[in-house]
């Protein structure tokens, strides 16, 4: 369960059993589905880039999706969708804060 105080949730491409999640492009697919959920709502062409609230990345060699809690406030059903995806596929999740590179 994700606490209501969490700013970001990292969905890792590793199952609870420690296996790498497949397909290998799962993070990009998930973030692509949520690309229209963004500050100010969907705009023409917004499907061509990822939402700042749901971003695929690689951390320590593990594919992840970083989901910002602003998504929960703006679109609760989208927030539930992404967390249910992680739960249904038994993916590891971590509450954390992404620190940008300098």
N, C-alpha and C positions, 0 to 999 in steps of 0.2 A: 504494500500500500504506500502511496506517495503522500507525504505530509503536505498540509496546506501551506506551509512556510517555504517549501522548496522553490527555488528560483529556476532551476533547470533539472531535467531528468535526462540521464544518459542511458540510452538503450544500446546495449552492447551486442555485437554479433556472435555471442557465445551463449550456448544454452546452459541451463542450470546443471546439466550433466558435464559441462566443460567442452562440448563439441562445437566446432565452428558451424554457424548457421548458414544454410544455403537457400536460395541461390546467392552467388557471390555479389550480385548487384542489389541485394535486398534494401540496403540503406538508401540508395539513390531512388529506388522505386517507391519506398515509403515516403520519403521527402517530396518526391514528385507528385504523389497523390495529394499532399497537403500544401502544394505550392500556391494555391489561390487564397489560402488563409494567411492574411498579412495585415499590418496596420493600414487602416484606410480602406480595407476590403480589396476584392479582386479588381484589377485594372486591365485594360487591353494589353495583352502580351505578358501578363504576370505569370502565366503558365510556363514561360520560357526560363524562369529562374526560381530558385528555392525560396521559400518563405523564410524570413529571419527568425521565425518561431520554430522552425523544424529544419535542421541543417545536417546533412550527412558529413561525416568526417572520419578520420582514422586517428586513433590514439594508441600509442605503443603497439602498432601493428594490428590493432583490432578495429574492424569497421564498427562505427557507432552512429547513432542519430541523436543529436542534442535537441531536446524539446524544451522550449522556454515556457514558463508558467503563464506568460501573457496569452498564450493560446487557450489555456483553461478559462481565462476571464472573457476573452473575445468569442470563443466558439467552444462551449463545453462539450458538444457532441464530437467535435474533431479531437479534442483532448482525450475523451473516453475511447475513441477509435484507436488512437495511437498507443495508449496504455493497454487496451485490450489486445492489440496486435502483439505486444511484448508478452503479455500474460499467456495468450493462447499458444504462442510459439515457444513458451518457456525460456524466454531470453532474460539474461541478467540485466537488471536496472540499478542505477546508482543515482542518488540525489547529490548534486554537486554544483559548482559554479565554474564555468569555463573562463579561464584567464587568458585574454588575448596576448599574442606575441608582441614584443616591443618593436 
